[in-house]
Amino acid sequence: MHFGLNEDQTMLQDSVGRYLEGASELALVRGFVDGDPALAAELQSGLMDLGVPFVLMPTEQGGLGMGVLEAALIQEALGRNVSPSPFTAAYGMVVIALRTCGDSDWLGRIASGEVVMGVGATEAIGAREGAGLALSGDKVSGRASFVMGAEAATHFLLTTGEQLLIVERGGAGIEEVALTTIDKTRHVVNLDLKAASAHLVSGNNHGEAQSKMIDTGRVLLAADSLGAASMMLEKAVAYSKDREQFNRPIGSFQAVKHMCAEMAAKLEPCRSLVWYAAYSQDHVPEEAALTSRLAKAHVSEIAKFVARTSTEVHGGMGFTDLLGLHYWFKRIGANRQLLGGPQAVREEAAQLQGWVA
Amino acid sequence: MDLNLTQEYVDFRAEVAQFLQAHKDAAPNRNDRSVSSEKRLAWQQILLAQGYAARTHPKEYGGYGAEPDALKARIIAEEFSRAKMPGGISGQGINMLVPTLLELGTQEQKDAYIKPTLEGKMVWCQGYSEPGAGSDLAAVKTSAVVDGDDFIINGQKIWTSTAQFADMMFCLVRTEPDAKKHQGISYILLDMKTPGIEVRPLMTMTGHAEFNEVFFTDVRVPTHSIVGNRGEGWMVANATLTHERGMLGDPDAALSRLHSIADIMKQEQLNGASLMDNDIYRDRLVQLQGEAYAMKMNGMRLTTLSSEKKSSGMAGLLVKLQGCELNHQMAELAIDVMGEYGMLYEDSPFVRDRGMWQTHYMFDLGLIIGGGSAQIQKNIISERGLGMPREPKPAKPAAQSTN
C-alpha cells in the first residue's frame, strides 16, 4: 500500500507547476481578464506541448491514458496559478463522458485538436428558472445554463438528464449569452436552443456517463480550489513575515499566526481527501460517487475559510486590486457554486448512503 | 498511489484476524479499565509472544524485535478494532519511558525497567506538569537537592493520570536552580511507594477523577535514578518526542464514531419522525463525514510517510489539533440529536448509553486542552510548519526603563 504520489505523478505535478508559474503569472492573467485572449491561447499551446490536455484521453486516440488523479494534479496547478483554462470541462469531464460511452469518433476529433468542447451539466444537478433541455428527433430545445469551458469551445456537450448530446457552437437555433461572474479567469455562458441540430453521443449508457462526468468534474473543482487555497495560504504567510506594524512583522503576533495555523491545519487534510477521491474514480468504484461529493463539499468549505482568512491577514492590501489576491478569492467562490453548492452536494451524499427517506 | 495490499500484507492481515478469532476467550473486556487484572496481564503475555504488543522493541528486553513497519502496525490496530478486542497495554510507560530508556538509559536502568514495563507488571505515571508549569513546561519548580547519595524532592505535580495505581513515576525536577530555565532540569525515576509522596485524585467536570495531584515532601531518591546527566532533563524528555508516538492509531476510529451517530439519528424521533429525516441534522452529519474522511486519508498518508521514513511535515503537525476538534464536534452532534435526552447523565432514568456522549463531549474538551493545548498546537504549526517568527520575549523591566 502506498498513499501518496508516485515518482511519475510528482514529476507531472512539478513540470506543470513550473510551466504555469512562469506562463500564467498574474500580469498575464490580468491581461486575459481585461479581454486579451492571447494568453489563454498561449497557455493552451504550452499545455499541449506538455501533453496535459490529453491526460485522460485513451492511448488509442494518442492520449496519455492516465487517471483522474493525474488530471486532479494538473487542475490543482491551474487553480494555484488562477490560470485561464477550459481544462475542467474540455479535457476532464468531456473526455470521461465520451470514454465511458466509447465514442471514439468524437474523442478522435478532440485529440486531433479540431474540436474543443464546453459542458453544460448544471440542470442534471439542479434546475433553476425552468432551465433544461428536451430532445425531439435530432433537434434540441430549451436552456442550458452555466455552461463551463466556453473559452475556446467549438462545440458543447449537453444533457437532457437522460441523454448526452453535442451541438456545434454558433449553429442555427443557438443563442449564446455570455455571463459575467466574479471569476473572470474562466468563461461561463448560457445557451438558449430552439430546435438546434444535436448529435447524440454514441453508446446506450448515457446515465452512467453523465454520473461519471459530474463526479470527475466535482473532483477537479475540488482540486482547483485546493490549489487556489494553498496559494492563498502561502501568500498570507509570506506577507505576514514581510509586513511590519508596531516595529515587528505581523507574523510574529499570535493572533496572525493562529489564523495561518488554522488555515494550514484545515487545508492539509483536504490534499489527502482530493488524492483519494481522484484515485477512487478509477480504482475504488464503490467509493467514487461518495468521495467525489465529500471532496467537493468539504474542500469548498475549507477553501472559502482560507479565502477570507488569507484576505484578512493581508489587511487592507488584501482588499485592493493591487495585489490581485481577489482573483484566487473569486476562483474559490465560483468553484463553490459550480456543479452544485456544498449543501446540495451533501444532500446527494446522504441520499447515496440511504440517509434520506 | 496504490491502495492495494501486497500479498505479504494480505497474509499478515489474515494471520492477525485468525489469531484474534482463536483467542476470543483469552481477551479481557475491552472496556475494563483496571490495567493490572490477572486476565489483562496474561493477555499481554500472549500478545508479546505473538508480536502484537511491543512489536519493535528489542528481544533482549522482552520485545518481539521486529523491524518497524507502519503498515503492519496499522493492520494490527485495524484488526483488533474490527474484532472489538483490546490490544496490548499502552500507556506512558510503554509509549514514553521505554523509548527514552532505550535511547538514553544506563544498562542497569534498561535491565531493571523495560521488561516488566512491557509485560504490564510495572505501571508508570508521568510527572511533568505543575500548577505553574503547563504550556510553559520548562518552568517546573519541584526541586531535587543532593544530600549524600540521594536527591531530596519537594514540590507538586498535577494532571498525573494513573498516579493512583502506578508503581513508578518518571518526572522532571529542578536540580540546578541557578542555571537557565531549560538547563536546570533533570529527568528522574522514582518509586511511588517512597515515603513522602501523597496522591490526591483530581475530580474533573466529567464527574470522574481521570487525573491526580501528586505532592512531594522530603522524598528521598537515590542519585543513580537520574536518566542522562544533571541539567539535561529537558533534552531527555524531548528526545523521545521526535519518535512517532500514538499518532498512528486506528484510522477508522472517527468514521466509526460517525456511523454510530448515524444509527442514533435513525433511532431517535422527534414528533414521530426520525432525526435522520431532519435536513439540518443530516447536513451536520455529512459535513462531519467529509472532515472524518479527510482525516482518515491524512492518516493513511502518514502511514506511508512513516514506512518510508520520511518526515510527516504539516500532515503530522495538525493531527492533534484537528483530530480532537473533530471528535468534540461529533459528540456535540450526538447530544443535539438527542435533545433533552442528550442532557441525561449517569444512572438517570431514560438515560441513553449512560450519558456516554456527554462524557465524550467533556473529555474531548479536556483533550483539546491537555497534552499541548490547541493554542500551543497552533504556535507549533505556525512556527515549525509554516516558518513564522516566534512571539518576541517581553523586554525585561530594566530594559523598559531605558525606553
Interface residues (C-beta under 8 A of the other chain):
Chain A: M1 H2 F3 G4 L5 N6 Q9 L69 V237 S240 K241 R248 P249 G251 S252 F253 Q254 K257 H258 C260 A261 E262 A264 A265 K266 E268 P269 C270 R271 S272 L273 W275 Y276 Y279 H283 V284 T291 L294 A295 A297 H298 E301 Q343 R346 E347 A349 A350 Q353 W355 V356 A357
Chain B: M1 D2 L3 N4 L5 T6 Y9 L71 A262 M265 S274 M276 D277 D279 R282 D283 L285 V286 Q287 Q289 G290 E291 Y293 A294 M295 M297 N298 M300 R301 T303 T304 L305 M314 A315 L317 L318 L321 Q322 Q375 Q377 K378 N379 I381 S382 E383 G385 L386 G387 M388 P389 R390 E391 P392
